Amino acid sequence: MLEIDGLTVAYGKMTALRDVSMAIRADDMVALLGGNGAGKSTLLNTISGLVQPEKGEIRWQGQSLRGLGPDIICSLGIIQVPEGRKLFPAMTVEENLLMGAYLPAARKVRRQSLDWVYSHMPHLAQRRRQRAGSLSGGEQQMVAIGRALMARPRLLMLDEPSLGLSPRASAEVFAIVSNLNREGMTTIIVSQEVQETLSITSYAYVMENGGIALHGPSAALREDPEIKKSYLGL
């Protein structure tokens, strides 16, 4: 579904991604792990078209994404939930959600999409008229995910969806993402909650210094001594 081959990205003289290659199959839920500055967010931003690579190729169902802008990539069904949520705090929950349905195809079915989002996150339906800025961190993260779902993604990419959340809110977010994947939503998730992320994903890539250091089935990586030592503190 998504193929990345030899991707290299630099910010001036600093190389952020080094010869990154990976593959995401339809219906997969893939973890992207690594410490701060490893290149995880840069990789998502490059897939989204926010950053252009120096070398390498990104192919979506066989079509090259090289040189395409974020608007075109969104229209192909690749949608990112950014780190930090990036909501409009003075707008209501529902107004924020509707902002996700700006593409023509999504706009035509936005009422059906709202019902779909509320079915997965009924708490948002109760808060639909409330300003987004007044919500808890977990509720705001749900709005950010719901806004992405309004675009009718075929690939959903989440950048640190549990960052700064309480354990309970974090568990709720992971449960929502897991349910979406079980319904067939192909997903890439970047998270510092390593053990939880490995427990819900099928495959994982570990990044270090802009490259892929390890990759394999998530269940196997959970038992890897290096993962336990470096990321789980065991």
Sequence and secondary structure as in RCSB ss.txt:
>XXXX:A:sequence
MLEIDGLTVAYGKMTALRDVSMAIRADDMVALLGGNGAGKSTLLNTISGLVQPEKGEIRWQGQSLRGLGPDIICS
LGIIQVPEGRKLFPAMTVEENLLMGAYLPAARKVRRQSLDWVYSHMPHLAQRRRQRAGSLSGGEQQMVAIGRALM
ARPRLLMLDEPSLGLSPRASAEVFAIVSNLNREGMTTIIVSQEVQETLSITSYAYVMENGGIALHGPSAALREDP
EIKKSYLGL
>XXXX:A:secstr
 EEEEEEEEEETTEEEEEEEEEEE TT EEEEE  TTSSHHHHHHHHTTSS  SEEEEEETTEE TT  HHHHHH
TTEEEE TT    TTSBHHHHHHHTT SHHHHHTHHHHHHHHHHH HHHHHTTTSBGGGS HHHHHHHHHHHHHT
T  SEEEEESTTTT  HHHHHHHHHHHHHHHHTT EEEEE S HHHHHHH SEEEEEETTEEEEEEEHHHHHT H
HHIIIII  
